[in-house]
Amino acid sequence: MLLTSYKGESFVTETEGGRRLYYLNNDDDGGVKQIPDIRNLYIKVIGLFLLCSGVFGFVLEQKLFK
């Protein structure tokens, strides 16, 4: 089951025939897969662009005012 938010170690959902209990299975492989969000990649790319722009700005300023 894939969830978008943490529900705790176990949680109950309502079904047509009653209720169903789900619990976190911590086997040797971890039992938990985290799927990275694409928005984080965009934020990293924008941050890297701003960092490079800032460094380029300092270098350009030094060359212009010498």
N, C-alpha and C positions, 0 to 999 in steps of 0.2 A: 504494500500500500504506500503510495506517495502522498506526503502531506506538505503543505506550504508553510505550516507553522508547528511549533513544538507543542504536543498535547500531553506530555508527561510520560512517566514509565508505563502507564496503562490508561485506557479510556474506553468508554462504553458508547456505542451508537445504537440508535433505534432502527429496527428492521421491520419488515412486514410480519414476521413470525414472532417477534419479541425484541430482545436486545442481544447485542453481540459485543464480547469483550476482546479488545486488542491489547497486546502487551509488547514491549520492546524486547527483542531477542538479541542478547549480547553473546553471540558465539565467538569463536576464534577470529573470524573475519571482521568482527566489529558489529555487524548487524545493522549498521547505519550508513547510508550513502548520502552524501551531501552533493546536491546538484548546484553548481555555481550559477548565480544570477547574471544575465548579460548586462544589466545596468552597472554592475561593479566594473566590468571591463571598460565600459564607456567612461566611467569616472577616472579610472587609471590612465586611459589614453589622454583625456583632457588634462589631468594633472601633469603627465609627462610633457605634453605640449607647452603648458604654462611654465614649467621648470626650464625647458630648453629656451623658450622665448625670453625669460628673465636673464639667463646666462648670456644669451646673444645680445640682449640690451645692454648689459654691463660692459661687454667687450666692445660693442659699437660706440658706447659713450666714451670709453677710454681713448679710442682711436680718433674720435671727432674732436675731443678737447685737448689733445696733445699739441 
